[in-house]
Amino acid sequence: MYYPIMMHMEGKRCLVVGGGLVATRKCRELLKCSAIVEVLAPLLSHELLEKHQDGKIKWTTGEYHNEYLNNINFCFA
């Protein structure tokens, strides 16, 4: 079952935890909405790695800690 939600994401800092296929889909949609996307994951999918190399997303490796939520408007995990 889905819970529909509509949010204005332009300029919002969004943290996506994970770098696999689900995270890739979430990042793709957030970028379409002009969100500022940051990814926390040990590895990235090929598509996310390209977006990082192109400067479209910020990538941080390592374990999740609550401090990663500082200055973040939305977190997707």
All heavy atoms as a GROMACS GRO file, in nm:
protein
  617
    1MET      N    1   0.084  -0.116   0.000
    1MET     CA    2   0.000   0.000   0.000
    1MET      C    3   0.090   0.124   0.000
    1MET      O    4   0.191   0.127   0.066
    1MET     CB    5  -0.090  -0.001   0.122
    1MET     CG    6  -0.182   0.119   0.128
    1MET     SD    7  -0.300   0.111   0.262
    1MET     CE    8  -0.415  -0.005   0.194
    2TYR      N    9   0.051   0.225  -0.074
    2TYR     CA   10   0.128   0.347  -0.086
    2TYR      C   11   0.064   0.461  -0.008
    2TYR      O   12  -0.058   0.469   0.002
    2TYR     CB   13   0.140   0.390  -0.233
    2TYR     CG   14   0.221   0.294  -0.315
    2TYR    CD1   15   0.162   0.188  -0.381
    2TYR    CD2   16   0.358   0.310  -0.324
    2TYR    CE1   17   0.237   0.100  -0.456
    2TYR    CE2   18   0.434   0.223  -0.398
    2TYR     CZ   19   0.374   0.118  -0.464
    2TYR     OH   20   0.449   0.032  -0.538
    3TYR      N   21   0.147   0.548   0.044
    3TYR     CA   22   0.100   0.668   0.112
    3TYR      C   23   0.140   0.787   0.024
    3TYR      O   24   0.258   0.823   0.017
    3TYR     CB   25   0.164   0.681   0.250
    3TYR     CG   26   0.119   0.803   0.325
    3TYR    CD1   27  -0.004   0.804   0.390
    3TYR    CD2   28   0.196   0.918   0.328
    3TYR    CE1   29  -0.046   0.916   0.459
    3TYR    CE2   30   0.154   1.030   0.396
    3TYR     CZ   31   0.033   1.029   0.461
    3TYR     OH   32  -0.010   1.139   0.528
    4PRO      N   33   0.046   0.847  -0.047
    4PRO     CA   34   0.081   0.956  -0.138
    4PRO      C   35   0.113   1.083  -0.060
    4PRO      O   36   0.048   1.114   0.040
    4PRO     CB   37  -0.044   0.974  -0.222
    4PRO     CG   38  -0.154   0.920  -0.139
    4PRO     CD   39  -0.094   0.813  -0.052
    5ILE      N   40   0.213   1.153  -0.107
    5ILE     CA   41   0.251   1.278  -0.043
    5ILE      C   42   0.310   1.371  -0.149
    5ILE      O   43   0.383   1.327  -0.238
    5ILE     CB   44   0.352   1.253   0.071
    5ILE    CG1   45   0.379   1.382   0.148
    5ILE    CG2   46   0.479   1.190   0.022
    5ILE    CD1   47   0.451   1.359   0.279
    6MET      N   48   0.274   1.497  -0.143
    6MET     CA   49   0.324   1.596  -0.238
    6MET      C   50   0.400   1.701  -0.158
    6MET      O   51   0.347   1.758  -0.063
    6MET     CB   52   0.207   1.661  -0.313
    6MET     CG   53   0.122   1.564  -0.391
    6MET     SD   54   0.210   1.484  -0.526
    6MET     CE   55   0.220   1.618  -0.641
    7MET      N   56   0.526   1.725  -0.196
    7MET     CA   57   0.608   1.823  -0.127
    7MET      C   58   0.683   1.907  -0.230
    7MET      O   59   0.725   1.855  -0.333
    7MET     CB   60   0.710   1.754  -0.036
    7MET     CG   61   0.648   1.675   0.075
    7MET     SD   62   0.770   1.599   0.185
    7MET     CE   63   0.837   1.470   0.079
    8HIS      N   64   0.699   2.033  -0.200
    8HIS     CA   65   0.780   2.121  -0.284
    8HIS      C   66   0.926   2.096  -0.248
    8HIS      O   67   0.969   2.126  -0.136
    8HIS     CB   68   0.742   2.267  -0.258
    8HIS     CG   69   0.819   2.363  -0.342
    8HIS    ND1   70   0.791   2.382  -0.475
    8HIS    CD2   71   0.924   2.442  -0.314
    8HIS    CE1   72   0.875   2.471  -0.524
    8HIS    NE2   73   0.958   2.509  -0.427
    9MET      N   74   1.004   2.038  -0.339
    9MET     CA   75   1.140   1.994  -0.309
    9MET      C   76   1.249   2.086  -0.364
    9MET      O   77   1.366   2.069  -0.329
    9MET     CB   78   1.161   1.852  -0.363
    9MET     CG   79   1.066   1.750  -0.306
    9MET     SD   80   1.072   1.739  -0.126
    9MET     CE   81   1.225   1.654  -0.104
   10GLU      N   82   1.213   2.184  -0.444
   10GLU     CA   83   1.313   2.270  -0.505
   10GLU      C   84   1.399   2.337  -0.398
   10GLU      O   85   1.347   2.401  -0.306
   10GLU     CB   86   1.247   2.377  -0.591
   10GLU     CG   87   1.346   2.465  -0.663
   10GLU     CD   88   1.279   2.566  -0.754
   10GLU    OE1   89   1.154   2.566  -0.764
   10GLU    OE2   90   1.351   2.646  -0.814
   11GLY      N   91   1.530   2.317  -0.408
   11GLY     CA   92   1.624   2.379  -0.316
   11GLY      C   93   1.632   2.314  -0.179
   11GLY      O   94   1.708   2.359  -0.094
   12LYS      N   95   1.557   2.207  -0.156
   12LYS     CA   96   1.560   2.138  -0.027
   12LYS      C   97   1.676   2.040  -0.025
   12LYS      O   98   1.702   1.969  -0.122
   12LYS     CB   99   1.429   2.061  -0.002
   12LYS     CG  100   1.305   2.146  -0.006
   12LYS     CD  101   1.302   2.244   0.109
   12LYS     CE  102   1.167   2.315   0.107
   12LYS     NZ  103   1.169   2.441   0.170
   13ARG      N  104   1.746   2.036   0.088
   13ARG     CA  105   1.858   1.942   0.105
   13ARG      C  106   1.802   1.807   0.146
   13ARG      O  107   1.734   1.795   0.248
   13ARG     CB  108   1.956   1.994   0.208
   13ARG     CG  109   2.028   2.119   0.159
   13ARG     CD  110   2.137   2.162   0.252
   13ARG     NE  111   2.240   2.058   0.254
   13ARG     CZ  112   2.319   2.038   0.359
   13ARG    NH1  113   2.305   2.108   0.468
   13ARG    NH2  114   2.411   1.943   0.355
   14CYS      N  115   1.829   1.707   0.064
   14CYS     CA  116   1.776   1.572   0.086
   14CYS      C  117   1.890   1.473   0.100
   14CYS      O  118   1.980   1.469   0.017
   14CYS     CB  119   1.687   1.530  -0.031
   14CYS     SG  120   1.545   1.637  -0.054
   15LEU      N  121   1.884   1.393   0.204
   15LEU     CA  122   1.980   1.287   0.225
   15LEU      C  123   1.916   1.155   0.186
   15LEU      O  124   1.807   1.122   0.233
   15LEU     CB  125   2.023   1.281   0.373
   15LEU     CG  126   2.117   1.166   0.409
   15LEU    CD1  127   2.253   1.182   0.340
   15LEU    CD2  128   2.134   1.158   0.560
   16VAL      N  129   1.982   1.080   0.099
   16VAL     CA  130   1.939   0.946   0.060
   16VAL      C  131   2.040   0.848   0.119
   16VAL      O  132   2.160   0.858   0.091
   16VAL     CB  133   1.930   0.931  -0.094
   16VAL    CG1  134   1.893   0.788  -0.131
   16VAL    CG2  135   1.830   1.031  -0.151
   17VAL      N  136   1.993   0.758   0.204
   17VAL     CA  137   2.080   0.659   0.265
   17VAL      C  138   2.074   0.533   0.181
   17VAL      O  139   1.968   0.472   0.166
   17VAL     CB  140   2.039   0.631   0.411
   17VAL    CG1  141   2.131   0.527   0.474
   17VAL    CG2  142   2.041   0.760   0.492
   18GLY      N  143   2.188   0.495   0.124
   18GLY     CA  144   2.197   0.379   0.037
   18GLY      C  145   2.237   0.422  -0.103
   18GLY      O  146   2.215   0.537  -0.141
   19GLY      N  147   2.298   0.330  -0.176
   19GLY     CA  148   2.347   0.364  -0.309
   19GLY      C  149   2.307   0.266  -0.417
   19GLY      O  150   2.363   0.267  -0.525
   20GLY      N  151   2.208   0.183  -0.388
   20GLY     CA  152   2.164   0.080  -0.482
   20GLY      C  153   2.054   0.128  -0.576
   20GLY      O  154   2.037   0.247  -0.598
   21LEU      N  155   1.978   0.032  -0.627
   21LEU     CA  156   1.876   0.062  -0.727
   21LEU      C  157   1.762   0.148  -0.672
   21LEU      O  158   1.714   0.238  -0.740
   21LEU     CB  159   1.821  -0.067  -0.786
   21LEU     CG  160   1.922  -0.152  -0.863
   21LEU    CD1  161   1.857  -0.282  -0.911
   21LEU    CD2  162   1.978  -0.075  -0.980
   22VAL      N  163   1.718   0.121  -0.550
   22VAL     CA  164   1.610   0.201  -0.491
   22VAL      C  165   1.658   0.344  -0.468
   22VAL      O  166   1.589   0.441  -0.501
   22VAL     CB  167   1.559   0.137  -0.360
   22VAL    CG1  168   1.459   0.228  -0.290
   22VAL    CG2  169   1.496   0.000  -0.388
   23ALA      N  170   1.778   0.358  -0.414
   23ALA     CA  171   1.834   0.492  -0.392
   23ALA      C  172   1.853   0.566  -0.524
   23ALA      O  173   1.830   0.687  -0.533
   23ALA     CB  174   1.968   0.481  -0.319
   24THR      N  175   1.892   0.495  -0.628
   24THR     CA  176   1.910   0.555  -0.760
   24THR      C  177   1.779   0.613  -0.809
   24THR      O  178   1.774   0.726  -0.858
   24THR     CB  179   1.964   0.451  -0.860
   24THR    OG1  180   2.090   0.403  -0.812
   24THR    CG2  181   1.982   0.511  -0.998
   25ARG      N  182   1.672   0.537  -0.795
   25ARG     CA  183   1.541   0.584  -0.838
   25ARG      C  184   1.498   0.707  -0.757
   25ARG      O  185   1.450   0.806  -0.813
   25ARG     CB  186   1.438   0.473  -0.824
   25ARG     CG  187   1.301   0.510  -0.881
   25ARG     CD  188   1.198   0.399  -0.865
   25ARG     NE  189   1.157   0.389  -0.725
   25ARG     CZ  190   1.178   0.282  -0.648
   25ARG    NH1  191   1.239   0.176  -0.696
   25ARG    NH2  192   1.138   0.280  -0.522
   26LYS      N  193   1.521   0.704  -0.626
   26LYS     CA  194   1.485   0.818  -0.542
   26LYS      C  195   1.565   0.942  -0.581
   26LYS      O  196   1.509   1.052  -0.591
   26LYS     CB  197   1.507   0.784  -0.395
   26LYS     CG  198   1.407   0.683  -0.343
   26LYS     CD  199   1.434   0.647  -0.199
   26LYS     CE  200   1.335   0.539  -0.155
   26LYS     NZ  201   1.349   0.502  -0.017
   27CYS      N  202   1.693   0.927  -0.603
   27CYS     CA  203   1.778   1.040  -0.642
   27CYS      C  204   1.736   1.096  -0.776
   27CYS      O  205   1.731   1.220  -0.793
   27CYS     CB  206   1.924   0.996  -0.648
   27CYS     SG  207   1.998   0.963  -0.487
   28ARG      N  208   1.706   1.010  -0.869
   28ARG     CA  209   1.663   1.054  -1.002
   28ARG      C  210   1.539   1.144  -0.991
   28ARG      O  211   1.533   1.251  -1.051
   28ARG     CB  212   1.634   0.932  -1.089
   28ARG     CG  213   1.614   0.961  -1.236
   28ARG     CD  214   1.580   0.834  -1.315
   28ARG     NE  215   1.676   0.728  -1.294
   28ARG     CZ  216   1.644   0.602  -1.264
   28ARG    NH1  217   1.517   0.566  -1.250
   28ARG    NH2  218   1.737   0.511  -1.249
   29GLU      N  219   1.442   1.101  -0.911
   29GLU     CA  220   1.319   1.178  -0.896
   29GLU      C  221   1.344   1.308  -0.819
   29GLU      O  222   1.286   1.412  -0.851
   29GLU     CB  223   1.211   1.093  -0.828
   29GLU     CG  224   1.166   0.974  -0.911
   29GLU     CD  225   1.115   1.012  -1.049
   29GLU    OE1  226   1.037   1.108  -1.059
   29GLU    OE2  227   1.155   0.946  -1.146
   30LEU      N  228   1.427   1.303  -0.716
   30LEU     CA  229   1.458   1.425  -0.640
   30LEU      C  230   1.528   1.528  -0.728
   30LEU      O  231   1.501   1.648  -0.718
   30LEU     CB  232   1.543   1.390  -0.518
   30LEU     CG  233   1.470   1.319  -0.405
   30LEU    CD1  234   1.569   1.263  -0.304
   30LEU    CD2  235   1.371   1.413  -0.337
   31LEU      N  236   1.620   1.482  -0.813
   31LEU     CA  237   1.689   1.574  -0.903
   31LEU      C  238   1.593   1.637  -1.002
   31LEU      O  239   1.607   1.756  -1.036
   31LEU     CB  240   1.803   1.502  -0.975
   31LEU     CG  241   1.923   1.468  -0.888
   31LEU    CD1  242   2.019   1.376  -0.962
   31LEU    CD2  243   1.994   1.593  -0.839
   32LYS      N  244   1.493   1.562  -1.048
   32LYS     CA  245   1.392   1.618  -1.138
   32LYS      C  246   1.316   1.732  -1.070
   32LYS      O  247   1.266   1.822  -1.137
   32LYS     CB  248   1.292   1.510  -1.181
   32LYS     CG  249   1.344   1.414  -1.282
   32LYS     CD  250   1.234   1.314  -1.318
   32LYS     CE  251   1.284   1.204  -1.406
   32LYS     NZ  252   1.178   1.103  -1.432
   33CYS      N  253   1.306   1.725  -0.937
   33CYS     CA  254   1.235   1.827  -0.859
   33CYS      C  255   1.327   1.940  -0.814
   33CYS      O  256   1.287   2.023  -0.733
   33CYS     CB  257   1.171   1.763  -0.736
   33CYS     SG  258   1.045   1.642  -0.776
   34SER      N  259   1.451   1.941  -0.861
   34SER     CA  260   1.551   2.043  -0.827
   34SER      C  261   1.588   2.043  -0.679
   34SER      O  262   1.620   2.147  -0.622
   34SER     CB  263   1.502   2.182  -0.869
   34SER     OG  264   1.481   2.186  -1.008
   35ALA      N  265   1.587   1.925  -0.617
   35ALA     CA  266   1.634   1.912  -0.479
   35ALA      C  267   1.786   1.908  -0.479
   35ALA      O  268   1.850   1.876  -0.580
   35ALA     CB  269   1.578   1.784  -0.417
   36ILE      N  270   1.845   1.940  -0.366
   36ILE     CA  271   1.989   1.926  -0.345
   36ILE      C  272   2.009   1.789  -0.282
   36ILE      O  273   1.964   1.764  -0.170
   36ILE     CB  274   2.042   2.038  -0.253
   36ILE    CG1  275   2.013   2.174  -0.315
   36ILE    CG2  276   2.190   2.019  -0.224
   36ILE    CD1  277   2.029   2.290  -0.220
   37VAL      N  278   2.074   1.698  -0.355
   37VAL     CA  279   2.078   1.558  -0.316
   37VAL      C  280   2.215   1.519  -0.262
   37VAL      O  281   2.317   1.543  -0.326
   37VAL     CB  282   2.041   1.466  -0.435
   37VAL    CG1  283   2.046   1.320  -0.394
   37VAL    CG2  284   1.903   1.502  -0.489
   38GLU      N  285   2.213   1.459  -0.143
   38GLU     CA  286   2.332   1.404  -0.082
   38GLU      C  287   2.307   1.256  -0.058
   38GLU      O  288   2.198   1.219  -0.014
   38GLU     CB  289   2.363   1.474   0.050
   38GLU     CG  290   2.384   1.624   0.032
   38GLU     CD  291   2.417   1.695   0.162
   38GLU    OE1  292   2.468   1.630   0.256
   38GLU    OE2  293   2.389   1.815   0.169
   39VAL      N  294   2.406   1.173  -0.087
   39VAL     CA  295   2.392   1.028  -0.071
   39VAL      C  296   2.494   0.979   0.030
   39VAL      O  297   2.611   1.016   0.025
   39VAL     CB  298   2.411   0.955  -0.206
   39VAL    CG1  299   2.403   0.804  -0.188
   39VAL    CG2  300   2.309   1.002  -0.308
   40LEU      N  301   2.448   0.896   0.122
   40LEU     CA  302   2.535   0.831   0.220
   40LEU      C  303   2.533   0.682   0.191
   40LEU      O  304   2.429   0.618   0.208
   40LEU     CB  305   2.486   0.859   0.362
   40LEU     CG  306   2.558   0.785   0.474
   40LEU    CD1  307   2.705   0.824   0.480
   40LEU    CD2  308   2.490   0.810   0.607
   41ALA      N  309   2.645   0.629   0.143
   41ALA     CA  310   2.651   0.487   0.108
   41ALA      C  311   2.797   0.446   0.091
   41ALA      O  312   2.880   0.527   0.048
   41ALA     CB  313   2.576   0.460  -0.022
   42PRO      N  314   2.830   0.319   0.120
   42PRO     CA  315   2.967   0.274   0.097
   42PRO      C  316   3.000   0.264  -0.052
   42PRO      O  317   3.113   0.290  -0.092
   42PRO     CB  318   2.973   0.137   0.165
   42PRO     CG  319   2.831   0.095   0.180
   42PRO     CD  320   2.747   0.218   0.184
   43LEU      N  321   2.901   0.230  -0.133
   43LEU     CA  322   2.918   0.217  -0.278
   43LEU      C  323   2.799   0.279  -0.349
   43LEU      O  324   2.690   0.288  -0.292
   43LEU     CB  325   2.928   0.069  -0.318
   43LEU     CG  326   3.044  -0.011  -0.259
   43LEU    CD1  327   3.026  -0.159  -0.290
   43LEU    CD2  328   3.177   0.040  -0.312
   44LEU      N  329   2.820   0.318  -0.474
   44LEU     CA  330   2.712   0.376  -0.553
   44LEU      C  331   2.686   0.293  -0.677
   44LEU      O  332   2.779   0.233  -0.733
   44LEU     CB  333   2.749   0.518  -0.599
   44LEU     CG  334   2.765   0.626  -0.493
   44LEU    CD1  335   2.802   0.758  -0.559
   44LEU    CD2  336   2.638   0.641  -0.412
   45SER      N  337   2.562   0.295  -0.722
   45SER     CA  338   2.530   0.235  -0.851
   45SER      C  339   2.605   0.313  -0.958
   45SER      O  340   2.652   0.425  -0.935
   45SER     CB  341   2.379   0.242  -0.877
   45SER     OG  342   2.340   0.377  -0.897
   46HIS      N  343   2.616   0.255  -1.075
   46HIS     CA  344   2.685   0.321  -1.186
   46HIS      C  345   2.624   0.457  -1.216
   46HIS      O  346   2.694   0.557  -1.234
   46HIS     CB  347   2.683   0.231  -1.310
   46HIS     CG  348   2.752   0.290  -1.428
   46HIS    ND1  349   2.889   0.299  -1.435
   46HIS    CD2  350   2.704   0.346  -1.541
   46HIS    CE1  351   2.922   0.358  -1.549
   46HIS    NE2  352   2.812   0.387  -1.615
   47GLU      N  353   2.492   0.463  -1.219
   47GLU     CA  354   2.422   0.589  -1.249
   47GLU      C  355   2.451   0.695  -1.143
   47GLU      O  356   2.477   0.811  -1.176
   47GLU     CB  357   2.271   0.565  -1.258
   47GLU     CG  358   2.193   0.689  -1.293
   47GLU     CD  359   2.043   0.665  -1.306
   47GLU    OE1  360   2.002   0.549  -1.333
   47GLU    OE2  361   1.968   0.761  -1.289
   48LEU      N  362   2.448   0.657  -1.014
   48LEU     CA  363   2.475   0.753  -0.908
   48LEU      C  364   2.621   0.798  -0.910
   48LEU      O  365   2.651   0.915  -0.885
   48LEU     CB  366   2.440   0.696  -0.771
   48LEU     CG  367   2.291   0.683  -0.741
   48LEU    CD1  368   2.270   0.629  -0.600
   48LEU    CD2  369   2.219   0.816  -0.758
   49LEU      N  370   2.711   0.707  -0.942
   49LEU     CA  371   2.852   0.744  -0.952
   49LEU      C  372   2.872   0.848  -1.062
   49LEU      O  373   2.945   0.946  -1.043
   49LEU     CB  374   2.939   0.621  -0.978
   49LEU     CG  375   3.089   0.644  -0.978
   49LEU    CD1  376   3.136   0.705  -0.846
   49LEU    CD2  377   3.162   0.514  -1.006
   50GLU      N  378   2.804   0.831  -1.174
   50GLU     CA  379   2.812   0.930  -1.282
   50GLU      C  380   2.756   1.065  -1.236
   50GLU      O  381   2.814   1.169  -1.265
   50GLU     CB  382   2.736   0.881  -1.405
   50GLU     CG  383   2.807   0.774  -1.483
   50GLU     CD  384   2.730   0.731  -1.606
   50GLU    OE1  385   2.612   0.774  -1.624
   50GLU    OE2  386   2.786   0.654  -1.684
   51LYS      N  387   2.644   1.062  -1.165
   51LYS     CA  388   2.584   1.188  -1.116
   51LYS      C  389   2.677   1.257  -1.017
   51LYS      O  390   2.689   1.379  -1.016
   51LYS     CB  391   2.448   1.162  -1.054
   51LYS     CG  392   2.340   1.124  -1.156
   51LYS     CD  393   2.206   1.105  -1.092
   51LYS     CE  394   2.100   1.057  -1.188
   51LYS     NZ  395   2.097   1.114  -1.319
   52HIS      N  396   2.747   1.179  -0.936
   52HIS     CA  397   2.843   1.236  -0.842
   52HIS      C  398   2.961   1.298  -0.919
   52HIS      O  399   3.003   1.410  -0.889
   52HIS     CB  400   2.893   1.128  -0.746
   52HIS     CG  401   3.010   1.170  -0.664
   52HIS    ND1  402   3.001   1.268  -0.567
   52HIS    CD2  403   3.138   1.130  -0.664
   52HIS    CE1  404   3.119   1.286  -0.512
   52HIS    NE2  405   3.204   1.201  -0.570
   53GLN      N  406   3.012   1.227  -1.016
   53GLN     CA  407   3.125   1.277  -1.094
   53GLN      C  408   3.088   1.402  -1.173
   53GLN      O  409   3.173   1.488  -1.197
   53GLN     CB  410   3.177   1.167  -1.187
   53GLN     CG  411   3.244   1.054  -1.111
   53GLN     CD  412   3.274   0.932  -1.197
   53GLN    OE1  413   3.216   0.912  -1.303
   53GLN    NE2  414   3.365   0.849  -1.148
   54ASP      N  415   2.961   1.413  -1.212
   54ASP     CA  416   2.913   1.531  -1.284
   54ASP      C  417   2.877   1.646  -1.190
   54ASP      O  418   2.834   1.752  -1.236
   54ASP     CB  419   2.790   1.495  -1.369
   54ASP     CG  420   2.823   1.403  -1.485
   54ASP    OD1  421   2.943   1.392  -1.520
   54ASP    OD2  422   2.730   1.341  -1.539
   55GLY      N  423   2.889   1.624  -1.058
   55GLY     CA  424   2.858   1.727  -0.961
   55GLY      C  425   2.710   1.746  -0.933
   55GLY      O  426   2.670   1.845  -0.872
   56LYS      N  427   2.629   1.649  -0.973
   56LYS     CA  428   2.484   1.660  -0.952
   56LYS      C  429   2.441   1.616  -0.812
   56LYS      O  430   2.337   1.658  -0.764
   56LYS     CB  431   2.409   1.580  -1.058
   56LYS     CG  432   2.430   1.637  -1.197
   56LYS     CD  433   2.360   1.554  -1.301
   56LYS     CE  434   2.387   1.612  -1.440
   56LYS     NZ  435   2.331   1.529  -1.545
   57ILE      N  436   2.520   1.527  -0.750
   57ILE     CA  437   2.492   1.483  -0.614
   57ILE      C  438   2.622   1.485  -0.535
   57ILE      O  439   2.731   1.476  -0.591
   57ILE     CB  440   2.429   1.342  -0.608
   57ILE    CG1  441   2.528   1.236  -0.657
   57ILE    CG2  442   2.297   1.335  -0.682
   57ILE    CD1  443   2.483   1.093  -0.633
   58LYS      N  444   2.607   1.496  -0.403
   58LYS     CA  445   2.720   1.485  -0.312
   58LYS      C  446   2.720   1.342  -0.257
   58LYS      O  447   2.614   1.289  -0.223
   58LYS     CB  448   2.706   1.585  -0.198
   58LYS     CG  449   2.816   1.576  -0.096
   58LYS     CD  450   2.792   1.673   0.018
   58LYS     CE  451   2.894   1.649   0.129
   58LYS     NZ  452   2.864   1.731   0.246
   59TRP      N  453   2.838   1.281  -0.246
   59TRP     CA  454   2.847   1.144  -0.197
   59TRP      C  455   2.936   1.141  -0.074
   59TRP      O  456   3.048   1.192  -0.074
   59TRP     CB  457   2.903   1.054  -0.305
   59TRP     CG  458   2.928   0.911  -0.263
   59TRP    CD1  459   2.862   0.839  -0.168
   59TRP    CD2  460   3.026   0.823  -0.319
   59TRP    NE1  461   2.911   0.711  -0.162
   59TRP    CE2  462   3.012   0.699  -0.254
   59TRP    CE3  463   3.121   0.836  -0.418
   59TRP    CZ2  464   3.093   0.590  -0.284
   59TRP    CZ3  465   3.201   0.727  -0.449
   59TRP    CH2  466   3.187   0.605  -0.382
   60THR      N  467   2.886   1.078   0.033
   60THR     CA  468   2.963   1.056   0.155
   60THR      C  469   2.964   0.906   0.181
   60THR      O  470   2.860   0.842   0.176
   60THR     CB  471   2.898   1.128   0.275
   60THR    OG1  472   2.891   1.268   0.245
   60THR    CG2  473   2.980   1.108   0.401
   61THR      N  474   3.083   0.854   0.205
   61THR     CA  475   3.093   0.711   0.239
   61THR      C  476   3.097   0.697   0.390
   61THR      O  477   3.129   0.791   0.462
   61THR     CB  478   3.220   0.648   0.179
   61THR    OG1  479   3.334   0.715   0.231
   61THR    CG2  480   3.220   0.656   0.028
   62GLY      N  481   3.064   0.580   0.438
   62GLY     CA  482   3.074   0.554   0.581
   62GLY      C  483   2.943   0.510   0.641
   62GLY      O  484   2.843   0.491   0.572
   63GLU      N  485   2.946   0.494   0.772
   63GLU     CA  486   2.830   0.449   0.849
   63GLU      C  487   2.739   0.568   0.879
   63GLU      O  488   2.786   0.681   0.896
   63GLU     CB  489   2.878   0.389   0.981
   63GLU     CG  490   2.973   0.273   0.965
   63GLU     CD  491   2.903   0.140   0.961
   63GLU    OE1  492   2.798   0.128   1.027
   63GLU    OE2  493   2.953   0.050   0.893
   64TYR      N  494   2.611   0.542   0.891
   64TYR     CA  495   2.514   0.646   0.925
   64TYR      C  496   2.533   0.689   1.070
   64TYR      O  497   2.551   0.607   1.160
   64TYR     CB  498   2.371   0.596   0.905
   64TYR     CG  499   2.269   0.692   0.959
   64TYR    CD1  500   2.230   0.801   0.883
   64TYR    CD2  501   2.219   0.677   1.087
   64TYR    CE1  502   2.139   0.892   0.934
   64TYR    CE2  503   2.128   0.769   1.138
   64TYR     CZ  504   2.090   0.875   1.061
   64TYR     OH  505   2.002   0.966   1.112
   65HIS      N  506   2.529   0.819   1.092
   65HIS     CA  507   2.526   0.878   1.226
   65HIS      C  508   2.425   0.991   1.224
   65HIS      O  509   2.404   1.056   1.122
   65HIS     CB  510   2.664   0.934   1.265
   65HIS     CG  511   2.770   0.830   1.270
   65HIS    ND1  512   2.783   0.741   1.374
   65HIS    CD2  513   2.869   0.799   1.182
   65HIS    CE1  514   2.885   0.661   1.350
   65HIS    NE2  515   2.939   0.694   1.235
   66ASN      N  516   2.361   1.018   1.337
   66ASN     CA  517   2.259   1.123   1.344
   66ASN      C  518   2.309   1.259   1.297
   66ASN      O  519   2.230   1.339   1.248
   66ASN     CB  520   2.203   1.134   1.486
   66ASN     CG  521   2.114   1.018   1.523
   66ASN    OD1  522   2.062   0.949   1.437
   66ASN    ND2  523   2.098   0.996   1.653
   67GLU      N  524   2.438   1.284   1.309
   67GLU     CA  525   2.494   1.413   1.268
   67GLU      C  526   2.472   1.439   1.119
   67GLU      O  527   2.473   1.554   1.076
   67GLU     CB  528   2.643   1.422   1.300
   67GLU     CG  529   2.675   1.419   1.448
   67GLU     CD  530   2.678   1.277   1.506
   67GLU    OE1  531   2.720   1.182   1.436
   67GLU    OE2  532   2.633   1.261   1.621
   68TYR      N  533   2.456   1.335   1.040
   68TYR     CA  534   2.433   1.353   0.896
   68TYR      C  535   2.301   1.424   0.868
   68TYR      O  536   2.281   1.475   0.758
   68TYR     CB  537   2.436   1.219   0.822
   68TYR     CG  538   2.575   1.163   0.806
   68TYR    CD1  539   2.610   1.043   0.865
   68TYR    CD2  540   2.671   1.230   0.732
   68TYR    CE1  541   2.737   0.991   0.851
   68TYR    CE2  542   2.799   1.179   0.718
   68TYR     CZ  543   2.831   1.058   0.778
   68TYR     OH  544   2.958   1.008   0.764
   69LEU      N  545   2.212   1.428   0.967
   69LEU     CA  546   2.082   1.494   0.948
   69LEU      C  547   2.089   1.644   0.974
   69LEU      O  548   1.991   1.714   0.946
   69LEU     CB  549   1.977   1.429   1.038
   69LEU     CG  550   1.944   1.284   1.007
   69LEU    CD1  551   1.842   1.231   1.106
   69LEU    CD2  552   1.896   1.268   0.864
   70ASN      N  553   2.202   1.693   1.025
   70ASN     CA  554   2.215   1.838   1.047
   70ASN      C  555   2.199   1.911   0.916
   70ASN      O  556   2.262   1.877   0.815
   70ASN     CB  557   2.351   1.871   1.109
   70ASN     CG  558   2.365   1.819   1.250
   70ASN    OD1  559   2.265   1.790   1.316
   70ASN    ND2  560   2.487   1.807   1.297
   71ASN      N  561   2.113   2.011   0.914
   71ASN     CA  562   2.088   2.095   0.796
   71ASN      C  563   2.024   2.019   0.680
   71ASN      O  564   2.032   2.063   0.566
   71ASN     CB  565   2.216   2.165   0.749
   71ASN     CG  566   2.275   2.252   0.858
   71ASN    OD1  567   2.201   2.329   0.920
   71ASN    ND2  568   2.402   2.242   0.881
   72ILE      N  569   1.964   1.904   0.705
   72ILE     CA  570   1.894   1.826   0.603
   72ILE      C  571   1.744   1.849   0.621
   72ILE      O  572   1.693   1.844   0.732
   72ILE     CB  573   1.927   1.675   0.616
   72ILE    CG1  574   2.074   1.650   0.584
   72ILE    CG2  575   1.837   1.590   0.529
   72ILE    CD1  576   2.113   1.673   0.437
   73ASN      N  577   1.675   1.875   0.510
   73ASN     CA  578   1.530   1.896   0.517
   73ASN      C  579   1.453   1.764   0.515
   73ASN      O  580   1.350   1.751   0.583
   73ASN     CB  581   1.483   1.984   0.400
   73ASN     CG  582   1.545   2.119   0.404
   73ASN    OD1  583   1.629   2.151   0.320
   73ASN    ND2  584   1.508   2.202   0.499
   74PHE      N  585   1.499   1.669   0.435
   74PHE     CA  586   1.430   1.539   0.422
   74PHE      C  587   1.534   1.429   0.414
   74PHE      O  588   1.639   1.446   0.352
   74PHE     CB  589   1.343   1.535   0.296
   74PHE     CG  590   1.235   1.637   0.294
   74PHE    CD1  591   1.252   1.756   0.225
   74PHE    CD2  592   1.116   1.617   0.362
   74PHE    CE1  593   1.154   1.851   0.222
   74PHE    CE2  594   1.016   1.713   0.361
   74PHE     CZ  595   1.034   1.831   0.290
   75CYS      N  596   1.502   1.314   0.473
   75CYS     CA  597   1.589   1.197   0.466
   75CYS      C  598   1.510   1.080   0.409
   75CYS      O  599   1.397   1.054   0.451
   75CYS     CB  600   1.643   1.162   0.604
   75CYS     SG  601   1.751   1.018   0.604
   76PHE      N  602   1.569   1.012   0.313
   76PHE     CA  603   1.507   0.896   0.250
   76PHE      C  604   1.599   0.777   0.276
   76PHE      O  605   1.717   0.780   0.243
   76PHE     CB  606   1.491   0.917   0.099
   76PHE     CG  607   1.403   1.034   0.066
   76PHE    CD1  608   1.455   1.162   0.060
   76PHE    CD2  609   1.268   1.016   0.043
   76PHE    CE1  610   1.375   1.271   0.031
   76PHE    CE2  611   1.186   1.124   0.014
   76PHE     CZ  612   1.240   1.251   0.008
   77ALA      N  613   1.543   0.672   0.336
   77ALA     CA  614   1.625   0.556   0.372
   77ALA      C  615   1.556   0.429   0.327
   77ALA      O  616   1.436   0.424   0.314
   77ALA     CB  617   1.648   0.550   0.522
   0.00000   0.00000   0.00000
